[in-house]
Amino acid sequence: MSKKDKQKDIEKEQVENVQNETETFESDKQQEEELTAEEKLQNELKQEKDKFLRLFAEFENYKRRTAKERIDLFKTANQDLMVALLPVLDDFDRAYVEISKTADKDLLKGVELISNKLKSTLEQKGLSSIKIESGDAFNADNHEAITQIPAPSEDLKGKIIDVVEKGYALGDKVIRFPKVVIGQ
């Protein structure tokens, strides 16, 4: 082989090598683009899954909140009726005190039966009286002080001396605070 033939062979090999390298580079670039496209799709899928999970969690919170609100509404739905009946309960208590002073025990028994029936019906609907007695500590958050009088003894200073009007709660909610007289 002559020098020219060798030169041509070398040039031919170099051209083939360049072509092979170009093809390899292009195939690598295509694979890289495919990976990049796949990575993009994976990222988009991840973002959509995240959006879905957040939306699902938000919807679950909404369902839980509305269910709680509905339960609270049912618990206090008859609050207006209960508040309207509280003066009737007070009147029954006053009538019982006055009738117990008389000698007519049948009248006392009748008023007592009606009062107990009314109270038990209201208790079944969630109404409960707030238990308070004279001598209990006064708490402005739980009691309504209507007046202060000089304490009959030192140990009753700042404490409840008399309960003027009972307090009532409907479920956990206080619908009327007890009205009390406190010692000064």
C-alpha positions as CSV (number, residue, x, y, z in Angstrom):
1,M,0.0,0.0,0.0
2,S,1.1,3.4,-0.8
3,K,1.3,6.4,1.3
4,K,-1.8,7.8,-0.3
5,D,-3.8,4.7,0.2
6,K,-2.8,4.6,3.8
7,Q,-3.7,8.3,4.2
8,K,-7.1,7.6,2.6
9,D,-7.6,4.6,4.9
10,I,-6.7,6.7,7.9
11,E,-9.0,9.5,6.7
12,K,-11.7,7.0,6.1
13,E,-11.3,5.6,9.6
14,Q,-11.3,9.1,11.1
15,V,-14.5,10.0,9.2
16,E,-16.1,6.7,10.4
17,N,-15.0,7.4,14.0
18,V,-16.4,10.9,13.8
19,Q,-19.6,9.5,12.4
20,N,-19.8,6.9,15.1
21,E,-19.1,9.4,17.8
22,T,-21.7,11.7,16.3
23,E,-24.2,8.9,16.3
24,T,-23.3,7.9,19.9
25,F,-23.6,11.5,21.0
26,E,-27.0,11.9,19.3
27,S,-28.3,8.6,20.8
28,D,-26.9,9.7,24.2
29,K,-28.6,13.1,23.7
30,Q,-31.9,11.3,22.8
31,Q,-31.7,9.1,25.8
32,E,-30.9,12.1,28.0
33,E,-34.0,13.9,26.5
34,E,-36.1,10.8,27.1
35,L,-34.9,10.7,30.7
36,T,-35.5,14.4,31.0
37,A,-39.0,13.9,29.6
38,E,-39.6,11.0,31.9
39,E,-38.3,12.9,34.9
40,K,-40.6,15.8,33.9
41,L,-43.5,13.4,33.8
42,Q,-42.5,11.9,37.1
43,N,-42.3,15.4,38.7
44,E,-45.7,16.3,37.2
45,L,-47.2,13.1,38.5
46,K,-45.7,13.8,42.0
47,Q,-47.2,17.3,42.0
48,E,-50.6,16.1,40.9
49,K,-50.5,13.4,43.6
50,D,-49.6,16.1,46.2
51,K,-52.5,18.3,45.0
52,F,-54.9,15.4,45.2
53,L,-53.8,14.4,48.7
54,R,-54.1,18.0,49.9
55,L,-57.5,18.4,48.4
56,F,-58.6,15.1,49.9
57,A,-57.4,16.1,53.3
58,E,-59.1,19.5,53.0
59,F,-62.4,17.7,52.1
60,E,-62.1,15.3,55.0
61,N,-61.6,18.3,57.4
62,Y,-64.6,20.0,55.8
63,K,-66.7,16.9,56.4
64,R,-65.5,16.6,60.0
65,R,-66.2,20.3,60.7
66,T,-69.7,20.2,59.2
67,A,-70.6,17.0,61.1
68,K,-69.4,18.7,64.4
69,E,-71.4,21.8,63.6
70,R,-74.5,19.7,62.8
71,I,-74.2,17.9,66.1
72,D,-73.8,21.2,68.0
73,L,-76.8,22.5,66.2
74,F,-78.9,19.5,67.2
75,K,-77.7,19.9,70.8
76,T,-78.7,23.5,71.0
77,A,-81.6,23.6,68.5
78,N,-84.2,23.8,71.2
79,Q,-82.3,26.4,73.2
80,D,-84.8,29.2,72.5
81,L,-87.7,26.9,73.8
82,M,-85.7,26.0,76.9
83,V,-84.9,29.7,77.7
84,A,-88.6,30.5,77.3
85,L,-89.6,27.7,79.7
86,L,-87.1,28.7,82.5
87,P,-89.6,31.3,84.0
88,V,-92.2,28.5,84.2
89,L,-89.8,26.4,86.1
90,D,-89.1,29.3,88.5
91,D,-92.8,29.8,89.0
92,F,-93.2,26.1,89.8
93,D,-90.5,26.3,92.4
94,R,-92.1,29.4,94.0
95,A,-95.5,27.8,93.9
96,Y,-94.1,24.7,95.6
97,V,-92.6,26.8,98.4
98,E,-95.8,28.7,99.0
99,I,-98.1,25.6,98.8
100,S,-95.9,23.7,101.2
101,K,-96.8,26.3,103.8
102,T,-100.5,25.4,103.6
103,A,-102.2,22.4,105.2
104,D,-103.6,21.1,101.9
105,K,-101.2,18.2,101.1
106,D,-103.2,17.1,98.0
107,L,-102.6,20.4,96.3
108,L,-98.9,20.2,97.2
109,K,-98.7,16.7,95.8
110,G,-100.4,17.7,92.5
111,V,-98.1,20.7,92.0
112,E,-95.1,18.5,92.9
113,L,-96.1,15.8,90.3
114,I,-96.6,18.4,87.5
115,S,-93.3,20.1,88.4
116,N,-91.4,16.8,88.5
117,K,-92.8,15.7,85.1
118,L,-91.9,19.1,83.5
119,K,-88.4,18.9,85.0
120,S,-87.8,15.3,83.9
121,T,-89.0,16.0,80.4
122,L,-86.6,19.0,80.1
123,E,-83.8,17.0,81.6
124,Q,-84.3,14.3,78.9
125,K,-83.9,17.1,76.3
126,G,-80.5,18.1,77.8
127,L,-81.5,20.8,80.4
128,S,-79.7,20.6,83.7
129,S,-79.7,23.0,86.7
130,I,-76.5,24.3,87.9
131,K,-76.0,23.2,91.5
132,I,-75.0,26.0,93.8
133,E,-75.5,26.7,97.5
134,S,-74.9,29.5,99.9
135,G,-71.4,29.3,101.2
136,D,-69.9,28.4,97.9
137,A,-67.1,30.5,96.5
138,F,-68.1,33.2,94.1
139,N,-66.7,33.0,90.6
140,A,-67.5,35.8,88.2
141,D,-67.2,33.4,85.2
142,N,-69.9,31.0,86.5
143,H,-72.2,33.3,88.6
144,E,-74.0,36.6,88.1
145,A,-73.8,38.8,91.2
146,I,-76.9,41.0,91.5
147,T,-75.9,42.6,94.8
148,Q,-73.5,42.6,97.7
149,I,-74.5,42.7,101.3
150,P,-72.5,42.8,104.5
151,A,-71.4,39.2,105.3
152,P,-73.2,37.8,108.4
153,S,-69.9,36.1,109.4
154,E,-66.2,36.4,108.4
155,D,-66.1,33.1,106.7
156,L,-68.9,34.2,104.2
157,K,-66.9,37.2,102.9
158,G,-66.5,36.9,99.1
159,K,-68.8,33.9,99.1
160,I,-72.4,33.3,98.0
161,I,-74.9,34.2,100.7
162,D,-78.1,33.6,98.8
163,V,-79.2,32.2,95.4
164,V,-81.9,34.5,93.9
165,E,-82.4,32.6,90.6
166,K,-81.2,29.2,89.6
167,G,-78.8,28.8,86.7
168,Y,-79.4,26.3,83.9
169,A,-77.2,24.6,81.2
170,L,-78.2,23.0,78.0
171,G,-75.7,20.2,77.4
172,D,-72.3,21.9,78.0
173,K,-73.5,25.4,77.3
174,V,-74.8,27.6,80.1
175,I,-78.1,29.3,79.0
176,R,-78.7,31.2,82.2
177,F,-76.1,31.9,84.9
178,P,-77.3,31.7,88.5
179,K,-78.1,35.0,90.1
180,V,-76.6,35.3,93.5
181,V,-76.1,37.6,96.4
182,I,-72.5,37.8,97.7
183,G,-71.0,38.7,101.1
184,Q,-68.9,41.8,101.4
